[in-house]
Amino acid sequence: MPVNRSDLADFSHFLAIARHRNFRRAGLEQGVSASALSHALKGLEARLGVRLLNRTNRSVTLTAAGEELYNALNGPFAEISGAVDSLNRFRAAPAGRIRLNVLEHAASLLLAPVLPVFVDLYPDVEVDVSVSNHMLDVIGEGFDAGIRYGGTVPEDMIARRLSADIGWRIVGSPEYLNTYGVPQHPQDLKAHRCLRVRLGDDTLYRWEFEQAGEAISLDVPGAVTIDDTQFAIALALGGTALAYLPEPCVRPFIEDGRLKTVLHDWSPTGEGFHIYYSGRRHLPNGLRLLIDLIREVKPLGL
């Protein structure tokens, strides 16, 4: 069938729905209402003569025809977007939109110090940041890039380091330590209250320690499980339990005495943050500029 301008717009809407599996989020990306997207999709399905989506009150899934159309269109539309973005080099000022999926720690420690400078330098570049600790297919979900700790970056992606390696600390409030004592060895934590950490794949993190070539990994005891750093800090400050956190997150509280470090000689250093993106897609100019600025500012060293 001949393709007209209306079809192209509806194909773009369909790709957004297929990526997000959610009409509201797809509408936010496309700049239209969820009802407008639904109307456009019904029109596209009618013109094509096939159903592309299965829709219920709880989920949106692709039909076999929808999967085939998505796989056929996703690459070409990405190339079109990349070609348009590449024209930025001919503009006096960079413009466009970049979408990032980043860890909570990367958002607060890496992007927060840099983005105020970036938006002043490049006011026409729109930065859409989704903060999530869940493991997902960043490129498949429609993001231009993701930021993760080095050891968790997918192997098939291009990765660039954005920070130095990061130390981790076990901290507790003076009140907690006065009540429950100070652990002298990681095994002593079995008699303590600890904040258990849920990872992005829904497994529980085993606290890691190392000293003089000896490595220990512990499934620590604790009544509270969390996946949010600010919540963990608040609980630690309140004397609820010991917390295991990146040193930059707790440095201000250690310096003012509200938290104290324990097992410092056993505290490990982990890989720093890396940004990763597909080598099969054009790298948006705005993303290139953001990477360069982070590496120039070095909020966490490099």
Residue pairs with C-beta under 8 A, 6 or more apart in sequence:
1 47
1 48
6 43
7 44
7 47
9 40
10 40
10 41
10 43
10 44
11 44
11 73
11 77
12 30
12 77
13 26
13 30
13 32
13 37
13 40
13 41
13 44
14 41
14 44
14 52
14 66
14 69
14 70
14 73
15 70
15 73
15 74
15 77
16 26
16 27
16 29
16 30
16 37
16 142
17 23
17 26
17 37
17 41
17 53
17 60
18 53
18 62
18 66
18 70
19 26
19 140
19 141
19 142
20 26
20 29
20 141
20 142
21 59
21 60
21 61
22 60
23 34
23 37
23 38
23 60
24 34
26 34
26 37
27 33
27 34
27 36
27 37
29 142
30 37
32 40
41 52
41 53
44 52
45 51
45 52
45 53
48 65
50 63
50 65
51 63
51 65
51 66
52 62
52 63
52 65
52 66
52 69
53 60
53 61
53 62
53 63
53 66
54 60
54 61
54 62
54 63
62 70
78 281
78 282
79 282
81 282
82 281
82 282
82 284
83 282
85 96
85 282
85 284
85 285
85 286
86 282
86 285
88 94
88 95
88 96
88 285
88 286
89 285
93 122
93 123
93 124
94 122
94 124
94 125
94 285
94 286
94 289
95 124
95 125
95 286
96 124
96 125
96 126
96 284
96 285
96 286
97 125
97 126
97 127
97 128
97 284
97 286
98 125
98 126
98 127
98 128
98 144
98 145
98 284
98 286
98 287
98 290
99 128
99 129
99 130
99 142
99 143
99 144
100 111
100 127
100 128
100 129
100 130
100 143
100 144
100 145
100 146
100 147
100 287
101 130
101 132
101 136
101 138
101 141
101 143
101 145
101 146
101 147
102 110
102 111
102 129
102 130
102 131
102 132
102 146
102 147
103 131
103 132
103 133
103 147
103 148
103 149
103 273
104 131
104 132
104 133
104 228
104 229
105 229
105 246
105 249
105 273
106 147
106 148
106 162
106 273
107 129
107 131
108 229
108 249
109 163
109 246
109 248
109 249
109 273
109 299
109 300
110 147
110 162
110 163
110 273
110 294
110 299
110 300
111 129
111 147
111 294
113 297
113 299
114 290
114 293
114 294
114 297
114 299
115 127
117 293
117 297
118 125
118 127
118 289
118 290
118 293
119 125
119 127
121 289
121 293
122 286
122 289
125 286
125 289
125 290
126 286
127 286
127 290
130 143
132 200
133 199
133 200
133 227
134 200
134 201
135 152
135 200
135 201
138 145
138 146
138 276
139 157
139 277
139 278
139 281
144 277
144 281
144 283
144 284
144 287
145 275
145 276
145 277
145 287
146 153
146 275
146 276
146 277
147 162
147 273
147 274
147 275
147 276
148 273
148 274
148 276
149 166
149 270
149 271
149 272
149 273
149 274
150 159
150 161
150 271
150 272
150 273
150 274
151 270
151 271
153 159
153 274
153 276
154 276
157 276
157 277
157 278
157 279
158 276
158 277
158 278
158 279
159 274
159 275
159 276
160 274
160 275
160 276
160 291
160 295
161 272
161 273
161 274
161 302
162 272
162 273
162 274
162 275
162 291
162 294
162 295
162 300
162 302
163 272
163 273
163 298
163 299
163 300
163 301
163 302
164 272
164 300
164 301
164 302
165 269
165 270
165 271
165 272
166 246
166 247
166 248
166 269
166 270
166 271
166 272
166 273
166 300
167 246
167 247
167 267
167 268
167 269
167 270
168 208
168 244
168 245
168 246
168 247
168 267
168 268
168 269
168 270
169 244
169 245
169 246
169 247
169 250
169 254
169 261
169 264
169 267
170 183
170 207
170 242
170 243
170 244
170 261
170 262
170 263
170 267
171 236
171 242
171 243
171 245
171 250
171 253
171 254
171 259
171 260
171 261
171 262
172 236
172 239
172 241
172 242
172 243
172 259
172 260
172 262
173 236
173 237
173 238
173 239
173 258
173 259
173 260
174 257
174 258
174 260
175 239
176 193
176 236
176 239
176 240
176 241
176 242
177 260
177 262
179 239
180 192
180 193
182 262
183 189
183 192
183 242
183 262
183 263
184 263
185 263
185 266
186 207
186 209
186 216
186 218
186 263
186 266
187 216
187 218
189 207
189 218
189 220
189 221
189 242
190 218
190 220
190 221
192 220
192 221
192 241
192 242
193 221
193 222
193 223
193 240
193 241
193 242
194 207
194 220
194 221
194 222
194 241
194 242
194 243
194 244
195 222
195 224
195 225
195 226
195 232
195 235
195 236
195 240
195 241
195 242
195 243
195 244
196 204
196 205
196 220
196 222
196 224
196 225
196 226
197 204
197 205
197 225
197 226
197 227
197 232
197 244
198 204
198 205
198 225
198 226
198 227
199 205
199 227
204 219
204 225
205 244
206 217
206 218
206 219
206 220
207 217
207 218
207 220
207 244
208 215
208 216
208 217
208 218
208 268
209 215
209 216
209 217
209 218
209 263
209 266
209 267
209 268
210 216
210 266
210 268
211 265
211 266
216 266
220 244
222 241
223 241
224 235
224 240
224 241
226 232
226 235
229 245
229 246
229 249
232 243
232 245
233 243
233 245
233 249
233 250
233 253
233 259
235 241
235 243
236 242
236 243
236 245
236 250
236 259
237 253
237 258
237 259
242 262
243 250
247 267
248 300
250 259
253 259
254 260
254 261
261 267
272 300
272 302
273 300
275 291
275 294
277 283
277 287
295 302
